Amino acid sequence: MQLRRQPLPAPRPGDRYPAAPLLALLLLLALQGAAAAPAGSGEPEHSGWRQDAELPRGLLSQAARAALHFFNFRASSPSVLRVLAEVQEGRAWINQKKEYKVDLVFTTELYNPEEGKERLGKCSARVFFRNEKPRPAINITCTRLIEKNTRQEEDYRLYKYMKQLKNLLDVVNIPDSHGHIDPSLRPIWDLAFLGSSYVMWEKTTQFLHYYMAQLSSVKQWKTNEDAIDFDYTVLLHEFSTQEMIPCHIRLVWYPGKPLKVKYHCQELQTPEEASGTEEGSAVAPTELSNF
């Protein structure tokens, strides 16, 4: 005996549609499914990146230091040199090539603060490490530690001091054998640190970072142009190999203008040597305005 399908009775006024609860249930399940997706991943799955829940040790600090080297170089001002204070938060993504993309927020402090004046700033950055390749791509935005007019005044004061030197600089070692930097030589050290920031950024990898340990063989050149022009040799402390890498750097600086840097480094572990040149531009944009 074959059963006949009976047609549904037409709804009468006041009756509830049986489909309405079903639609509501389906919508609720869809929303719950969306909420169950990883929050804050920031990268679609099809992009080839996945969020790394277990960050390699020191990756966030490494990214922050690289970003600050880049920031210092692009700022082109010895008055606003910054160093890392503390990483506040961060996350990273990894792709099949083992490259890392890092987003982080960190605090900074002035490299050479006046005694009794503690100035902290805040930066956000995205750093892209191409596995073990140097020169990470960087985008960074920072708060302003010093007002623009104050920074310009301090930079011009240093520039004027350098220009009025009767004898061109010919310095052997900074700091001296006791680790002391004479106050009269501090401007030279800061300018050298500014130029070395470019070299340290360009040499940084996911696993290696650098710090300027010693300045030697400083020579200032007399030119017909207004810019300060001098070359010097630095020893860059390479972490984590603990090697000291000698680099010869030529720096041309004028307040408010892009920094010009040429350098040549002698690698100690391999017979290869590294060199480069830069005139105030780089592979990634940076923001030097308020955070």
N, C-alpha and C positions, 0 to 999 in steps of 0.2 A: 504494500500500500504506500503510495507516494504522498508525502506531506506537502501541502501547499503553503507557500510563504504568504502570510497574511500581511496586508499593507498596514503601516503604522497609522493609527488614528490621527486625524487632523487635530492640532492643538486647539484647545478651547481658551477663550479669554481668561486670563488669570493663571493658566498653567505655566510652569517653568520648562524651558527648553532643556532636554537632557544633555545636549551637546555642550552647553555652557560650562558645567563643572569639568568636563573632560578637557576642554580647551584651556581652562584656567590651570588644571593640573599639569598639562603638557608645557605651558609657559613657565610654571614654577620649576619644573624639572630642568628645563633649558637654562634658566637663570642659575640654578644651583650648579649645573655642569660648568657654566662659565666661571662661577666663583671658585670652583675647585681647581681651575687652571693655575699654574704657578704665578703668583702675584709678584709684580716688580721685576719680572725678567727683563723687560725693556727691549728685548730683541725677539722678533718672530722666529719660529722654529725653522722656517724655510730659508732663513738668512745664513744658515750654517754655523751659527753661534749658539752655544748653550751656557747657561750660568754655572759657574764653578762653585759648588758649595764648600769645597775644601781648598782655600786659597794657599798657594805656595808660601812658605815662610818668608816674611819680609817683602812680599810683592807690593803691598800698599805703600810702605815707606819708600821703596825703590821708585815707584811711580811718582810719588810726591816730590822726591829729590830731583828727578828728571824734569818734572814740570817747572820747578823753581829755577833750575839752571836755564831753561828756555825762557822763563819769564824775565830773569835778570838780564839776559842778553838782549831781549827785545825791548825792555824798558830803557836800556842804554843810559842809565843814570847811577853813578856810584853812591848817590844819596839815598836810594831806595832799595839797596841790595837786601835780599831776604834769605833767611834760612828756615828750615823746617822746625816747627815747635812740636806739633802733635797731630797725628792722623785721627780724625773724629769718626769717620764712617767711610765705607767703601764696599764695592762689589766688583766682580770681574766675570768676563765671559771668555770662553776658550773655543777655538775651532779645530778642525781636523789637522791643521798644520801646526798645532800646539802654539798658536799665536794668542796673545792675551789682549783684551780690551778692558781697561780699568776705569771706572768712574769713582771719584772719591772727593771728600771734603776734608780739609785740614787747616790748621792754624799756622801762622808764620810769625816770625819776629825779625826785627831789623838786625842785619849782620853786624853793624857797628853802632849800637845805640848809645846815646849820650848817657853819662853816668846819672843814675837816679831816675831815668825816664824809660819805663818799660812800655813798649808799643807792640801790641799784638794785632795781626790782621787775619783775614780768613780768605781761603781760596777754594774754588771748585775746579776740577780738571777732568778731562778724559785723556788717557794715555794709551797709545796703541803700540805694544811691543811685538815686533816681527820676529818672534822666537829668539834666536841668539844674535840677530842682526843689530847693529848700532843705529843711532839717530831715530829714536822713537817719535812717532807723530803725536803732537800735543795740541790740545785746545784748553786754555786756562783763563779763568776770570777771577780777579782778586779785589778785595776791598782796598781802599786807598789809605796807606799808613801816614803819609805826609801830604799836606795840601800842595797843590800844583805850584803855587807861587813860592812856597817855602822850598820845595825841591829845586825849582829853577834858581833861586838865590844861592842855595848851597852848592849846586853844580857850578854855577858861574864863579863862586868864591874859590872853588878848587881849581877851576880853569885859569883864573887870574893868577893864583899862586904859582901854578906850573909855568905860565908864560913869563912871569917876572923873575924866575930863577936866573941869576947872573951866570952861574956855571951850569952847563947842561949836565943832566943826571948821568952818573956813572957809578952805580951801586953794585956791590959784590953780592951780599947775601941778606935777605930779609925773611924771617927774623934772624937775629944773630945766634951765636952758639949757645946762648942761654935762653933762647926762645923769646927774646924781647924785641918788640918793634918800636923803634924810636918814633915819638909823635910826629916829627917832621917828615917821616917816611910813610906814615899811615895813608895819606892820599895816593901814594904810588902803589901801595899794597891793594887798596880798594879798586883802583883802576885796573890793576893786573887781575884781580879777582873777577872784575866785570868782563874782561876779555876772555879769561879762562872759562867763564860760564858757558860760552859757546862751544869750546873744545870739550868740556865735560859733558854737555848735553849730547853732542854729536858722537861721543865715544860710549855713552851709556847703553847697556843692553838690559835684558830682563834679569841677568845674573851679575852684572858688573856695574859699579858706580864709583865715582871719583871725588876727591877733595884736594884742593890746592894746599900742599904742605910747605913748600918753600919757593921763594922767588930769588933769582940770581941773575947776574949779568944784565942789569937794566941799563939801557942806553937810550937817551932822548935825542931825537934828530931835529936839527934846525931846518925849518922849511919856510918858504915864502907864503904858505897858506896859514889860515887862522887856526886850523885844527892842531891838537896835541898829537904828536907822532913819536912813538917809541917802541922799541922791541925789548924782549926779555925772555929768559928761560925759567920755566917752572918745573917743579917736581910734583906730579899728580899722584896722590896715593890711590892705588887701585884696590878696591874691595871686591871680591874676597880673596884675591891672590896675594894681597899685601905687597905687591910690587910697587916700586917708585918709577913712574914713567916720565922721562925728561921730554919736555915739549918747548920748542922755540916759537914764540908768538910775536907777530907784528900787529900793533894796535893803532888805529887812527880814531880820535874822539873829539867831538865838539858838542857842547851842551845843546840838547834839543834835536840833534841830528842822529840818524841811524849809525850804529857802531860798525866800523870796518875791521875785520879780523882776518889775518892769514896765519896759518900755523903749520908746523911740521913736528910730528912726534916720532920718537924712536921706540919701537916696540921691543921689549926685552925677551919675550917668550918665543917670538918667531923672527925670521930674518926680514919679514915685511915691515914697511914703515908706512905711517899714515900721515896725510896732509890734507889741507882744505883751505877754503877761503869763503868769506861771507861778508855781505854788505847790508846787513839789517833786514834780510828777508829769510824765510824759512818755509818748510814744506807744509806747515799747518798754521792756521790762523790763531791769533791770541787776542784776548781782550785785556786792556790795561785800565779799564774804567772801574766804576764801583761794582761791587758784587751784586 
